[in-house]
């Protein structure tokens, strides 16, 4: 093993030199044997301090010294204590001196490391589900709305069913099967998709020897819905929204006018809006595909937002007090979608002779707008960009640099769609007036 003075100035060149030498011995392994896997430089200034370089170029520090008073028969201790990224040569020298002091006093640093590792393993093995799934979530964060949905499902679907205080090692295969079988198909697939990587993570950390989900097939895919609201149903939703107070009435109207996702509209922030340009830019952190998205605001959408801004509670600077357009607390955006949908359905029934719209969901609005745009002869690639779908030729690098592509076409398409909704409303009003007109004849 070579000896060299290791300094802050020459350490990088030593690593490059070692990597090059290791590369050449790989081509002719018989010349170096096992030494082709790594090369150690021992410091000329501090005996026992070494810099170990692997064939990949990764470098770590070693401390080597005989245990206790040393001498013949004493145990030679070699311990790794950090990487070159963690310790500069000067700091490594200081750390090595501390380790040498322990070794001279009969303390083996490797025993400390081993004990700490066993302690960590034992802590994991005795870990509660709530604690470990929090640790997994923190180390594997999910972004945007998907991340919020994962956190929600952990809280509402997984922890109550399996038990927040249950030790992960006590979760059986049957527990997982019962949980998955108890959920609707769409929820079951989402639960499965969360548990599988979490339990694999637990195996890697020796919390459990085998994942209870291993070998289980994921639930069948949720059947894609093709429910599309027709013009009469769209008009009913619009009129019911008109009869519903803030925040839900304007919320449903903007779903119809923008074709954006429920959570994207619900989480709309004033800072995302440029009402002068009549544009809404949804940041990538809030979109499903992580891509920033431009939404053009038709005159109808603009009027709604301008009215909401005028009516919003203001701070001392005259700006909206809440960052959110749709809020009931000023601190968070709206939630409670199920109750709001039930209220809207009751409004619809009241306007429709007590008849509700047959089996529909809020997400059907988005599909219905896309279908309506197609009926207005909007090309499919323009509709896809309005929906912020990036696929095919629009994916990858093209998707990144052409996020505002077809901007004018998208603008015109959403204006045409808003005009279509306006015509539905005006036509209904005309029909209502005609039905109310009574022609009186003079009695003979």
VEXDREN-2710 file (C-alpha; in Angstrom, 1 decimal):
% VEXDREN-2710
k/r/px/py/pz
1/UNK/0.0/0.0/0.0
2/UNK/1.4/3.4/-0.9
3/UNK/2.3/6.1/1.7
4/UNK/1.8/9.7/0.9
5/UNK/1.2/13.0/2.7
6/UNK/-2.5/13.6/2.3
7/UNK/-3.5/17.2/2.1
8/UNK/-6.5/19.3/1.1
9/UNK/-4.6/20.3/-2.1
10/UNK/-3.5/16.8/-3.3
11/UNK/-6.4/14.6/-2.1
12/UNK/-8.4/14.9/-5.3
13/UNK/-5.4/14.0/-7.5
14/UNK/-4.6/11.0/-5.3
15/UNK/-8.2/9.8/-5.8
16/UNK/-7.9/10.2/-9.6
17/UNK/-4.5/8.5/-9.6
18/UNK/-5.9/5.6/-7.6
19/UNK/-9.0/5.3/-9.8
20/UNK/-6.8/5.2/-12.9
21/UNK/-4.5/2.6/-11.4
22/UNK/-7.5/0.4/-10.4
23/UNK/-8.9/0.7/-13.9
24/UNK/-5.7/-0.6/-15.4
25/UNK/-5.5/-3.5/-13.0
26/UNK/-9.1/-4.5/-13.9
27/UNK/-7.9/-5.0/-17.4
28/UNK/-5.1/-7.2/-16.2
29/UNK/-6.3/-8.6/-12.8
30/UNK/-3.6/-11.2/-12.6
31/UNK/-1.0/-8.5/-12.0
32/UNK/-2.6/-7.1/-8.9
33/UNK/-5.0/-9.8/-7.7
34/UNK/-7.4/-8.6/-5.0
35/UNK/-5.8/-5.2/-5.0
36/UNK/-7.7/-4.3/-8.1
37/UNK/-10.8/-3.7/-6.0
38/UNK/-9.4/-0.9/-3.9
39/UNK/-6.3/1.1/-3.1
40/UNK/-5.3/2.6/0.3
41/UNK/-3.0/5.6/0.8
42/UNK/-1.5/5.7/4.3
43/UNK/-0.8/9.2/5.5
44/UNK/2.8/10.1/5.9
45/UNK/2.1/12.6/8.7
46/UNK/-0.3/10.6/10.9
47/UNK/0.5/6.9/11.2
48/UNK/-2.6/4.8/11.0
49/UNK/-4.7/7.3/8.9
50/UNK/-5.6/5.9/5.6
51/UNK/-7.6/7.0/2.5
52/UNK/-9.3/4.0/0.8
53/UNK/-10.3/4.5/-2.8
54/UNK/-12.6/2.1/-4.6
55/UNK/-12.6/1.3/-8.3
56/UNK/-15.7/3.5/-8.7
57/UNK/-13.7/6.5/-7.4
58/UNK/-15.5/6.6/-4.0
59/UNK/-13.1/7.4/-1.2
60/UNK/-13.4/6.8/2.6
61/UNK/-11.2/7.2/5.6
62/UNK/-9.7/4.4/7.7
63/UNK/-8.1/4.5/11.2
64/UNK/-5.7/1.6/12.0
65/UNK/-4.1/0.9/15.4
66/UNK/-3.4/-1.9/17.8
67/UNK/-5.8/-2.2/20.7
68/UNK/-4.7/-1.1/24.2
69/UNK/-1.0/-0.7/24.9
70/UNK/-0.1/-2.4/21.6
71/UNK/2.8/-4.8/21.3
72/UNK/3.0/-8.4/20.1
73/UNK/-0.3/-10.3/20.2
74/UNK/-2.5/-7.2/20.6
75/UNK/-5.5/-7.0/18.2
76/UNK/-5.2/-4.7/15.2
77/UNK/-8.2/-2.5/14.8
78/UNK/-9.1/-1.1/11.4
79/UNK/-12.3/1.0/11.3
80/UNK/-13.9/3.1/8.6
81/UNK/-15.3/6.4/9.9
82/UNK/-16.5/8.5/7.0
83/UNK/-16.2/9.4/3.4
84/UNK/-14.1/12.1/1.7
85/UNK/-17.4/14.1/1.2
86/UNK/-17.8/14.1/5.0
87/UNK/-14.3/14.8/6.1
88/UNK/-11.5/16.9/4.6
89/UNK/-8.0/15.6/5.3
90/UNK/-7.6/18.0/8.2
91/UNK/-10.9/17.0/9.8
92/UNK/-10.2/13.3/9.1
93/UNK/-6.9/13.7/11.0
94/UNK/-8.7/15.2/14.0
95/UNK/-11.3/12.4/14.0
96/UNK/-8.6/9.7/13.7
97/UNK/-6.8/11.1/16.7
98/UNK/-10.0/10.7/18.7
99/UNK/-10.4/7.2/17.5
100/UNK/-6.8/6.4/18.4
101/UNK/-7.4/7.6/21.9
102/UNK/-10.3/5.2/22.3
103/UNK/-8.3/2.3/20.9
104/UNK/-5.4/3.0/23.2
105/UNK/-7.9/2.9/26.1
106/UNK/-9.1/-0.5/25.0
107/UNK/-12.3/0.7/23.3
108/UNK/-13.0/-0.9/19.9
109/UNK/-14.9/1.7/17.7
110/UNK/-16.2/-1.2/15.6
111/UNK/-18.0/-2.5/18.7
112/UNK/-19.7/0.9/19.1
113/UNK/-20.8/0.9/15.5
114/UNK/-22.0/-2.7/15.7
115/UNK/-23.9/-2.0/19.0
116/UNK/-25.5/1.2/17.4
117/UNK/-26.5/-0.8/14.4
118/UNK/-28.1/-3.5/16.5
119/UNK/-29.8/-0.8/18.6
120/UNK/-31.2/0.8/15.5
121/UNK/-32.4/-2.6/14.1
122/UNK/-34.0/-3.4/17.5
123/UNK/-35.8/0.0/17.4
124/UNK/-37.1/-0.7/14.0
125/UNK/-38.2/-4.2/14.9
126/UNK/-40.2/-2.8/17.8
127/UNK/-41.5/0.0/15.6
128/UNK/-45.2/0.9/15.6
129/UNK/-46.9/1.1/12.2
130/UNK/-47.6/4.9/12.6
131/UNK/-44.0/5.6/13.5
132/UNK/-42.4/3.6/10.7
133/UNK/-44.8/4.7/8.0
134/UNK/-44.1/8.3/9.0
135/UNK/-40.4/7.6/8.6
136/UNK/-40.9/5.9/5.3
137/UNK/-43.1/8.8/4.1
138/UNK/-40.4/11.4/5.2
139/UNK/-37.6/9.5/3.3
140/UNK/-39.8/8.9/0.2
141/UNK/-41.9/12.0/-0.2
142/UNK/-44.6/12.2/-2.8
143/UNK/-45.2/15.5/-4.5
144/UNK/-48.2/17.7/-5.1
145/UNK/-51.8/16.5/-4.8
146/UNK/-50.7/12.9/-5.1
147/UNK/-48.6/13.3/-2.0
148/UNK/-51.6/14.8/-0.1
149/UNK/-53.8/11.9/-1.3
150/UNK/-51.2/9.3/-0.1
151/UNK/-51.1/11.0/3.3
152/UNK/-54.9/11.1/3.5
153/UNK/-55.2/7.4/2.7
154/UNK/-52.5/6.4/5.3
155/UNK/-54.5/8.4/7.9
156/UNK/-58.0/7.3/6.9
157/UNK/-57.7/3.9/5.3
158/UNK/-54.5/2.1/6.5
159/UNK/-53.8/3.2/10.1
160/UNK/-57.4/2.7/11.3
161/UNK/-57.6/-0.8/9.7
162/UNK/-54.2/-2.2/10.7
163/UNK/-53.9/-0.2/14.0
164/UNK/-51.6/2.8/14.4
165/UNK/-49.9/1.2/17.5
166/UNK/-49.5/-2.3/15.9
167/UNK/-46.0/-3.4/15.6
168/UNK/-45.1/-3.8/11.9
169/UNK/-43.6/-7.2/12.6
170/UNK/-47.1/-8.4/13.9
171/UNK/-48.9/-7.5/10.7
172/UNK/-49.9/-10.7/9.0
173/UNK/-50.7/-11.5/5.4
174/UNK/-54.3/-12.1/6.4
175/UNK/-54.4/-8.6/7.9
176/UNK/-53.3/-7.1/4.6
177/UNK/-55.8/-9.2/2.6
178/UNK/-58.7/-8.2/4.9
179/UNK/-57.8/-4.5/4.5
180/UNK/-57.6/-4.7/0.7
181/UNK/-60.8/-6.8/0.4
182/UNK/-62.7/-4.4/2.6
183/UNK/-62.1/-1.4/0.2
184/UNK/-63.8/-0.5/-3.1
185/UNK/-61.6/-1.5/-6.1
186/UNK/-60.1/1.9/-6.8
187/UNK/-59.3/2.5/-3.1
188/UNK/-58.0/-1.1/-2.8
189/UNK/-55.5/-0.5/-5.6
190/UNK/-54.3/2.7/-4.0
191/UNK/-53.8/1.0/-0.6
192/UNK/-51.9/-1.8/-2.3
193/UNK/-49.7/0.7/-4.1
194/UNK/-48.8/2.4/-0.8
195/UNK/-48.3/-0.8/1.3
196/UNK/-46.1/-2.6/-1.2
197/UNK/-43.1/-0.2/-1.2
198/UNK/-43.5/0.6/2.5
199/UNK/-43.3/-3.1/3.5
200/UNK/-40.4/-3.6/1.1
201/UNK/-38.7/-0.7/2.9
202/UNK/-39.3/-2.5/6.2
203/UNK/-37.7/-5.7/4.9
204/UNK/-34.6/-3.7/3.7
205/UNK/-34.2/-2.3/7.3
206/UNK/-34.6/-5.7/8.8
207/UNK/-37.9/-4.8/10.6
208/UNK/-39.4/-7.9/9.1
209/UNK/-37.9/-10.9/7.3
210/UNK/-40.5/-11.0/4.6
211/UNK/-43.2/-8.7/3.4
212/UNK/-46.8/-9.9/4.1
213/UNK/-47.8/-8.5/0.8
214/UNK/-45.2/-10.4/-1.2
215/UNK/-46.8/-12.7/-3.7
216/UNK/-50.2/-11.0/-3.6
217/UNK/-51.6/-9.8/-6.9
218/UNK/-52.7/-6.1/-7.0
219/UNK/-56.5/-5.6/-7.2
220/UNK/-57.9/-5.4/-10.7
221/UNK/-57.6/-2.1/-12.4
222/UNK/-60.5/0.3/-11.8
223/UNK/-62.6/0.4/-14.9
224/UNK/-62.3/3.7/-16.7
225/UNK/-65.4/5.7/-16.6
226/UNK/-67.0/7.0/-19.8
227/UNK/-69.8/9.0/-18.2
228/UNK/-70.3/12.2/-20.1
229/UNK/-72.9/14.8/-19.1
230/UNK/-75.1/16.0/-22.0
231/UNK/-76.0/19.6/-22.6
232/UNK/-79.2/19.4/-20.5
233/UNK/-77.2/17.9/-17.6
234/UNK/-74.5/20.5/-17.9
235/UNK/-77.1/23.3/-17.9
236/UNK/-78.6/21.7/-14.7
237/UNK/-75.2/21.7/-13.0
238/UNK/-74.6/25.3/-14.1
239/UNK/-78.0/26.5/-12.8
240/UNK/-77.6/24.7/-9.6
241/UNK/-74.2/26.2/-9.1
242/UNK/-75.8/29.7/-9.8
243/UNK/-78.2/29.0/-7.0
244/UNK/-75.4/27.9/-4.6
245/UNK/-73.5/30.4/-2.5
246/UNK/-69.7/30.9/-2.3
247/UNK/-67.5/29.0/-2.3
248/UNK/-69.1/26.0/-3.9
249/UNK/-71.2/27.7/-6.5
250/UNK/-68.3/29.6/-8.2
251/UNK/-66.1/26.5/-7.7
252/UNK/-68.4/24.3/-9.8
253/UNK/-68.8/27.0/-12.4
254/UNK/-65.0/27.2/-12.8
255/UNK/-64.8/23.5/-13.1
256/UNK/-67.1/23.7/-16.1
257/UNK/-65.3/26.7/-17.6
258/UNK/-61.7/25.5/-17.3
259/UNK/-61.9/21.7/-17.5
260/UNK/-59.2/21.5/-14.8
261/UNK/-59.0/18.9/-12.0
262/UNK/-61.1/19.3/-8.8
263/UNK/-58.1/19.7/-6.5
264/UNK/-56.4/22.2/-8.9
265/UNK/-59.4/24.5/-8.9
266/UNK/-60.1/24.0/-5.2
267/UNK/-56.5/24.9/-4.3
268/UNK/-56.3/27.9/-6.7
269/UNK/-54.3/30.8/-5.2
270/UNK/-54.6/34.5/-6.0
271/UNK/-50.8/34.6/-6.8
272/UNK/-51.4/32.1/-9.6
273/UNK/-53.8/34.4/-11.4
274/UNK/-53.0/37.3/-13.8
275/UNK/-56.4/38.8/-14.3
276/UNK/-55.0/41.6/-16.5
277/UNK/-53.9/38.9/-19.0
278/UNK/-56.8/36.7/-18.1
279/UNK/-54.5/33.8/-17.3
280/UNK/-54.2/31.2/-14.6
281/UNK/-50.8/29.4/-14.3
282/UNK/-51.0/26.3/-12.1
283/UNK/-47.5/25.6/-10.7
284/UNK/-46.0/22.1/-11.3
285/UNK/-46.2/21.3/-7.6
286/UNK/-50.0/21.3/-7.9
287/UNK/-50.5/19.4/-11.2
288/UNK/-50.8/15.7/-11.5
289/UNK/-47.9/15.4/-14.1
290/UNK/-45.7/17.9/-12.3
291/UNK/-45.7/20.3/-15.2
292/UNK/-46.6/24.0/-15.0
293/UNK/-49.8/24.6/-16.8
294/UNK/-51.4/27.7/-18.4
295/UNK/-55.1/28.0/-18.4
296/UNK/-56.8/30.8/-20.3
297/UNK/-59.7/32.5/-18.6
298/UNK/-62.7/33.1/-20.8
299/UNK/-64.8/36.3/-20.2
300/UNK/-67.2/34.3/-18.1
301/UNK/-64.4/32.8/-16.0
302/UNK/-62.8/36.2/-15.6
303/UNK/-66.1/37.8/-14.4
304/UNK/-66.4/35.1/-11.7
305/UNK/-62.9/35.6/-10.4
306/UNK/-63.0/39.4/-10.6
307/UNK/-66.2/39.3/-8.6
308/UNK/-64.7/37.0/-6.0
309/UNK/-61.6/39.2/-5.7
310/UNK/-63.8/42.3/-5.1
311/UNK/-65.8/40.4/-2.4
312/UNK/-62.8/38.7/-0.7
313/UNK/-61.8/39.8/2.8
314/UNK/-58.9/42.3/2.5
315/UNK/-55.8/42.9/4.6
316/UNK/-54.4/46.3/5.4
317/UNK/-52.7/46.5/2.0
318/UNK/-56.0/46.0/0.2
319/UNK/-55.1/42.5/-1.0
320/UNK/-57.1/39.3/-0.3
321/UNK/-56.6/38.2/3.3
322/UNK/-56.4/34.5/2.3
323/UNK/-54.0/33.2/-0.3
324/UNK/-56.7/30.9/-1.5
325/UNK/-59.5/31.9/-3.9
326/UNK/-61.9/29.2/-2.4
327/UNK/-61.7/29.1/1.4
328/UNK/-64.0/29.1/4.4
329/UNK/-61.2/29.5/7.0
330/UNK/-58.8/31.9/5.3
331/UNK/-56.1/29.4/6.2
332/UNK/-56.8/26.4/4.0
333/UNK/-58.6/25.9/0.7
334/UNK/-62.0/24.2/0.6
335/UNK/-62.5/20.5/1.3
336/UNK/-65.5/18.4/2.1
337/UNK/-66.3/17.6/-1.5
338/UNK/-68.7/14.8/-0.7
339/UNK/-71.1/17.0/1.3
340/UNK/-70.8/19.8/-1.3
341/UNK/-71.7/17.3/-4.1
342/UNK/-74.8/16.1/-2.1
343/UNK/-75.9/19.7/-1.6
344/UNK/-75.5/20.4/-5.3
345/UNK/-77.5/17.3/-6.2
346/UNK/-80.3/18.5/-4.0
347/UNK/-80.2/21.8/-5.8
348/UNK/-80.3/20.0/-9.2
349/UNK/-83.3/17.9/-8.1
350/UNK/-85.2/21.0/-7.0
351/UNK/-84.6/22.6/-10.4
352/UNK/-85.5/19.4/-12.2
353/UNK/-88.9/18.3/-10.8
354/UNK/-87.1/16.4/-7.9
355/UNK/-85.2/14.3/-10.5
356/UNK/-81.5/14.0/-9.9
357/UNK/-78.9/13.6/-12.6
358/UNK/-78.3/9.8/-13.0
359/UNK/-75.1/8.6/-11.4
360/UNK/-72.4/11.2/-12.0
361/UNK/-69.2/12.3/-10.3
362/UNK/-67.4/15.7/-10.2
363/UNK/-64.6/14.3/-12.3
364/UNK/-67.2/13.6/-15.1
365/UNK/-67.3/17.4/-15.6
366/UNK/-63.8/17.3/-16.9
367/UNK/-64.5/14.5/-19.3
368/UNK/-67.7/16.2/-20.4
369/UNK/-65.9/19.5/-21.3
370/UNK/-63.4/17.5/-23.3
371/UNK/-66.2/15.8/-25.2
372/UNK/-68.0/19.1/-25.7
373/UNK/-64.8/20.7/-27.1
374/UNK/-64.6/17.9/-29.5
375/UNK/-68.2/18.5/-30.6
376/UNK/-67.1/22.1/-31.2
377/UNK/-64.5/20.8/-33.7
378/UNK/-61.5/21.5/-31.4
379/UNK/-58.6/19.3/-32.5
380/UNK/-57.7/16.4/-30.1
381/UNK/-54.2/17.7/-29.5
382/UNK/-55.5/21.1/-28.4
383/UNK/-58.0/19.4/-26.0
384/UNK/-55.2/17.3/-24.6
385/UNK/-53.1/20.4/-23.8
386/UNK/-56.1/22.1/-22.3
387/UNK/-56.4/19.1/-19.9
388/UNK/-52.6/19.2/-19.3
389/UNK/-52.1/15.7/-20.7
390/UNK/-48.6/15.3/-22.0
391/UNK/-48.1/12.1/-24.0
392/UNK/-46.8/10.8/-27.3
393/UNK/-44.9/13.6/-29.2
394/UNK/-45.7/16.0/-26.4
395/UNK/-43.8/14.0/-23.7
396/UNK/-40.3/14.2/-22.5
397/UNK/-38.1/17.2/-23.5
398/UNK/-40.8/18.4/-25.9
399/UNK/-43.3/18.5/-23.1
400/UNK/-41.0/20.6/-20.9
401/UNK/-40.2/23.2/-23.5
402/UNK/-43.6/23.4/-25.2
403/UNK/-45.8/23.6/-22.1
404/UNK/-47.4/26.7/-23.7
405/UNK/-47.9/25.2/-27.1
406/UNK/-51.1/25.8/-29.0
407/UNK/-51.7/28.7/-26.6
408/UNK/-53.9/30.7/-29.0
409/UNK/-55.9/27.6/-30.0
410/UNK/-56.5/26.7/-26.4
411/UNK/-57.6/30.2/-25.6
412/UNK/-60.1/30.2/-28.5
413/UNK/-61.3/26.8/-27.6
414/UNK/-62.2/27.7/-24.0
415/UNK/-63.9/30.9/-25.2
416/UNK/-66.0/28.8/-27.6
417/UNK/-66.9/26.5/-24.8
418/UNK/-67.9/29.3/-22.5
419/UNK/-70.0/30.7/-25.3
420/UNK/-71.6/27.3/-25.7
421/UNK/-72.6/27.3/-22.0
422/UNK/-73.9/30.8/-22.3
423/UNK/-76.0/29.8/-25.3
424/UNK/-77.4/26.9/-23.2
425/UNK/-78.4/29.3/-20.4
426/UNK/-79.9/31.9/-22.8
427/UNK/-81.8/29.3/-24.8
428/UNK/-83.3/27.9/-21.6
429/UNK/-84.3/31.4/-20.5
430/UNK/-86.0/32.0/-23.9
431/UNK/-87.9/28.7/-23.7
432/UNK/-89.0/29.6/-20.1
433/UNK/-90.3/33.0/-21.3
434/UNK/-92.2/31.4/-24.2
435/UNK/-93.8/28.9/-21.9
436/UNK/-94.9/31.6/-19.6
437/UNK/-96.4/33.7/-22.4
438/UNK/-100.2/33.4/-22.4
439/UNK/-102.2/34.6/-25.4
440/UNK/-105.6/35.9/-24.4
441/UNK/-108.5/35.9/-26.9
442/UNK/-111.6/38.1/-26.5
443/UNK/-114.7/36.3/-25.6
444/UNK/-117.3/36.3/-28.4
END
